Amino acid sequence: MRHPLVIANWKMHGSGAFNQALVEAFLSLLGKHRAECVLCPPFVYLGQLKDLLRSSDVVLGAQDCSHIAQGAYTGEVSAQMLSDCGCQWVIVGHSERRQYHQESDALVAAKLSMAQRAGLSPVLCVGETQEQREAGEAQGVVKSQLLGALGDLPDLQGLAIAYEPVWAIGTGLTASPEQAQDMHAFIRGVVSDLDEKNGPALRLLYGGSVKAENAAELFAQADIDGALVGGASLDAQAFAAIVSAA
């Protein structure tokens, strides 16, 4: 059985005081029997979050990593550095990285490989735009992203995949539970073809305006194993409710 997983992507939000208040409030609201939970703050707050989470079973993650192990690459942060900072997870291939930094599937694949070598569990993000969905290209786009990123990995063990329809990220729009389930079932088929052993056991997450109000209905779907949560993860009560729903 796949254990539910909920990941908070804070994006470029936070401050020392805000982070402490948010994490303390969130931890106070968590129950004992719940989903696995990961918090991904901006790089500069990883040390603070590591300390704040020390006595909990909530784990630390990062929002990105470099495709290079080390060297003269100003501004880059390697997967091994993230591991040294206490990270267990790393988000790779988020649509905002693809859009604003022109990250290709080949670059995402290199980042995935580096993450696995460093002992991190990567979360691969895939998803289509509204135009691509309306043109009937959603499955083709997602399959291309999956094959481009995962085709050269020796196995998919320890990986999670987040389906984030680009049109639903930060817009307030959410794929219907049926739309989300259809795509998650499609993704599971693709990854199972790539890796018959590990593919069926991969945890597939939904991302795209996940809220406390829609989480339970999304998580009730057969192939949705949790969520990658953006804006709602900055509200302790809302995020705790999402984790509880999973």
ABEGO torsion letter per residue (X at the ends): XBBBBBBBBAEBBEBAAAAAAAAAAAAAABBABBBBBBBBBBAAAAAAAAAAAAABABBBBBABBBABABEBBBGBBBAAAAAAAGBABBBBGBAAAAAAAGBBAAAAAAAAAAAAAAGBBBBBBBEBBAAAAAAGAAAAAAAAAAAAAAAABABABGBBBBBBBAAABGAGBBBBAAAAAAAAAAAAAAAAAABAAAAAABBBBBBGGBBAAAAAAAAABAABAEBBBBAAAABAAAAAAAAAAX
